[in-house]
Amino acid sequence: MKLTSAILLAAISCSPFAMAAEPTEKDAISMVEKGVAFMKTNSKDEMIKRINAKDADYVQGPLYLTMRDNKGVILANPVNPAMIGKDLVDVPDADGKLFRREILELAKSKGKGWVDYKFKNPASGKVEDKTTYIYRVSEVTLEAGIYKK
């Protein structure tokens, strides 16, 4: 029994779905900038395919890249595909903040930066503080967020 448990534990720890350390702001920036670099040499549609296919460059445990158009419609979401095609700009967070509008305004005015809001953490099932790094690339915005600890 002990050998079986050890083998199972080893298999889980080597799994691409194994949880690493909690992602940091630096990790979020790095993932978004990787997406920006990809889009500079490839099409928006190719980026959408890679994100939605859960490409390992754009999905790393609880950190993942999403894309929305400049009107707010979600174009790519690797962890919640039901959101694709939805315009949720007028749906507030738990405190009533229209954070998606803030994302669009920041993308339009500065091109990149951070937006803070409350969001349900799928790992804990609780509404928690989250911050998302956004970067506008042509007619879309790439985003990656982390839960604050």
Buried (B, 14 or more C-beta within 10 A) or exposed (E): EEEEEEEEEEEEEEEEEEEEEBBEBEBBBBBBBBBBEBBEEEEBEEBBEBBBEEBEEBBBBBBBBBBBBEEBBBBBBBEEEEBBEBEBBEEBBEEEBBBBBBBBEBBEEEEBBBBBBBBEBEEEEEEBBBBBBBBBBEEBBBBBBBBEE
